[in-house]
């Protein structure tokens, strides 16, 4: 019985270590309120190379900077989902529309100052197209 319990504990510890090694992150590109909320929810991560999984956009952020961060997040193999404020996504709409990979998934979310507009959401538009729904 004792050996069985030890074996079970070892296998549980090994499974936990494996899960920790393969944990995927959620990245966020957003305004200060959105990123702060996500960090408070626990998604923040800074690795040994000092690469973070979040980026705060403000009025001085250029579309080029957003494109660079978006490309960096979508090419990392440890990120499973990229959350981006919809109004920021409009700054790089051609890049998001051209993105065809399934991982990481790109989700556009509203911000406190900018409400959600389904007509701007790439996933919403693609779904309507696949289902043959016309406005």
PyMOL commands that set and color helices and strands:
alter all, ss='L'
color gray80, all
select helices_A, chain A and resi 2-21+32-41+63-75+86-98+118-120+122-131
alter helices_A, ss='H'
color red, helices_A
select strands_A, chain A and resi 25-30+54-56+79-85+105-109
alter strands_A, ss='S'
color yellow, strands_A
deselect
rebuild
show_as cartoon
